[in-house]
Amino acid sequence: MNENTLEYHLNKVFEIAEKKYGVSDPLDKTKYREIIASEKFEHTLFEGASGGKYNDETYGADATDSSFTFGEFGYKVEYKSRKMTKTQYDKFLNGLLKKQFTMVYNGAYSFENINRYKDTRHILNVFYKAKMVVSVEVPTDYVIEILTKNLKDDNVRRDNGEDVTTNLNSVTIQFIDNKPTIGNVIYDCRND
């Protein structure tokens, strides 16, 4: 295969992801972003698919952080990622980013499931193309509070006869002049 083709390089991406991380399709649901984040933070990425619907040790998480403990399964880390445009990236580089990014939790459709996120670190990673630009550790209590409020609101709408999806329970993080209004920046590409 010709080394100057996209196919060749994508095959290498698949090969590395499978061999090093046990991820058979790094492009599915932007799994490559989880790989990049776990490398930057020196976390251990769960092999294969994350989530662990029937396993509290992996439920609602993508990786573990052996240097951090919090609760029974406090080493769990949930990555949420979003992308930014070239214009947003340029604004970020100049300290002027004003933008909301949404962290979507498809598993947060019951109070029991939301409670399972309480011993998990929640990190929003924002990317420009394949480059991780900025990461924010969002307080777990805040994530639980917003997911719970959203579910209560959805349940009221259901009780009123509306057809409301069980997916897309979201937490929004606002950036103003590159600073999140909630959480702490734990990675900034300008410091590399």
C-alpha positions in Angstrom: 0.0 0.0 0.0 1.2 3.5 -0.9 2.5 5.4 2.2 1.3 8.7 0.6 -2.4 7.8 0.8 -5.0 8.5 3.5 -6.0 4.8 3.5 -2.4 3.9 4.5 -2.4 6.3 7.4 -5.9 5.4 8.6 -4.9 1.8 8.6 -2.0 2.7 10.8 -4.4 4.5 13.2 -6.6 1.4 13.4 -3.5 -0.8 13.9 -2.1 1.3 16.8 -5.5 1.7 18.4 -6.1 -2.0 18.4 -2.6 -3.1 19.4 -2.0 -0.5 22.2 -5.5 0.2 23.5 -7.7 -2.7 22.5 -9.9 -0.3 20.5 -11.0 -1.9 17.2 -12.5 1.3 15.7 -10.9 4.5 16.9 -13.1 6.6 14.6 -16.4 5.2 16.0 -18.0 7.8 18.2 -14.7 9.7 18.2 -13.0 7.1 20.4 -9.7 8.5 19.1 -10.4 11.6 21.3 -10.5 9.4 24.4 -7.2 7.8 23.4 -5.6 11.2 23.0 -7.0 12.4 26.4 -5.8 9.3 28.2 -2.3 9.7 26.8 -2.1 13.4 27.8 -3.4 12.6 31.3 -1.6 9.3 31.7 -4.9 7.6 32.4 -5.6 3.9 31.6 -8.2 3.7 28.9 -10.7 0.9 29.2 -10.1 -1.7 26.6 -12.7 -1.9 23.9 -16.0 -0.2 24.5 -16.5 1.8 27.7 -19.7 2.3 29.6 -20.1 -1.0 31.5 -23.9 -0.9 31.7 -23.9 -3.8 34.2 -20.6 -3.1 35.9 -20.2 -0.3 38.4 -16.5 -0.4 38.1 -16.7 0.9 34.5 -20.2 2.4 34.3 -20.2 5.9 32.8 -16.5 6.1 32.4 -13.8 5.8 29.8 -10.6 5.4 31.8 -9.1 5.1 35.2 -6.6 7.4 37.0 -4.5 5.5 39.5 -3.1 8.7 41.0 -6.6 9.9 42.1 -9.1 8.3 44.5 -12.6 9.4 45.2 -15.2 7.1 46.7 -15.4 3.4 46.1 -14.7 3.6 42.4 -13.2 7.1 42.4 -10.5 6.3 40.0 -13.0 6.3 37.1 -12.8 9.1 34.6 -15.5 10.1 32.1 -14.4 12.0 29.1 -16.8 14.2 27.1 -15.5 15.8 24.0 -16.6 18.5 21.7 -15.0 20.1 18.6 -14.3 23.7 17.8 -14.0 25.5 14.5 -10.9 27.2 13.1 -12.4 30.5 14.1 -13.0 29.3 17.6 -9.5 27.8 17.8 -8.0 31.2 16.7 -10.0 33.0 19.4 -8.9 30.5 22.0 -5.2 31.0 21.0 -5.8 34.8 21.6 -7.6 34.3 24.9 -11.0 35.4 23.5 -13.1 32.2 23.2 -16.7 32.7 24.2 -18.6 29.5 23.5 -20.9 26.9 25.2 -19.9 23.3 25.0 -22.4 20.5 25.8 -21.5 17.3 27.6 -24.1 14.7 26.6 -24.9 11.8 28.9 -27.0 9.2 27.1 -26.9 6.8 30.1 -28.5 9.4 32.5 -32.1 8.4 31.9 -32.9 7.3 35.5 -32.0 8.6 38.9 -30.3 5.3 39.7 -28.0 5.7 36.6 -27.3 9.4 37.5 -26.3 8.3 41.0 -23.8 5.9 39.4 -21.8 8.9 38.2 -21.2 10.2 41.7 -17.8 8.6 42.1 -16.5 9.6 38.7 -14.4 12.5 37.5 -15.9 14.4 34.6 -13.6 16.0 32.1 -14.6 18.0 29.1 -12.0 17.9 26.3 -12.3 20.3 23.4 -10.6 19.5 20.1 -9.7 21.3 17.0 -9.4 18.5 14.4 -7.1 15.9 16.2 -5.6 18.4 18.5 -6.8 18.5 22.1 -7.0 22.2 22.8 -8.4 22.6 26.3 -9.7 20.4 29.1 -11.9 21.3 32.0 -12.5 19.2 35.1 -16.2 19.7 35.8 -17.2 19.2 39.4 -19.0 15.9 39.9 -21.6 17.5 42.2 -22.5 20.0 39.5 -22.8 17.2 36.8 -25.1 15.2 39.2 -27.2 18.3 40.0 -27.8 19.3 36.4 -28.5 15.7 35.1 -31.0 15.3 38.0 -32.7 18.6 37.3 -32.9 17.7 33.6 -34.4 14.3 34.3 -37.0 15.8 36.7 -38.0 18.3 34.0 -38.2 15.5 31.4 -40.4 13.4 33.7 -42.8 16.3 34.2 -43.0 16.7 30.4 -43.6 12.9 30.1 -46.3 13.1 32.7 -48.0 15.8 30.6 -48.1 13.5 27.6 -45.0 14.7 25.7 -42.8 12.2 23.9 -39.4 12.9 25.5 -36.2 11.0 24.5 -34.3 9.1 27.2 -31.0 10.1 25.6 -29.3 13.5 25.4 -29.3 14.4 29.1 -26.7 17.3 28.9 -24.5 19.5 31.0 -23.4 22.8 29.4 -20.2 24.5 30.1 -19.8 28.2 29.1 -16.4 29.7 28.2 -15.9 33.4 28.5 -12.5 34.8 27.5 -11.2 31.2 27.6 -12.3 30.6 31.1 -15.1 28.1 32.0 -17.8 29.5 34.2 -17.8 26.2 36.1 -14.9 23.8 36.7 -11.1 24.1 36.4 -8.9 24.1 33.3 -6.6 21.1 33.7 -5.1 21.2 30.2 -4.3 24.1 27.8 -2.5 23.4 24.6 -0.9 26.9 24.8 1.2 25.5 27.6 2.7 22.7 25.6 
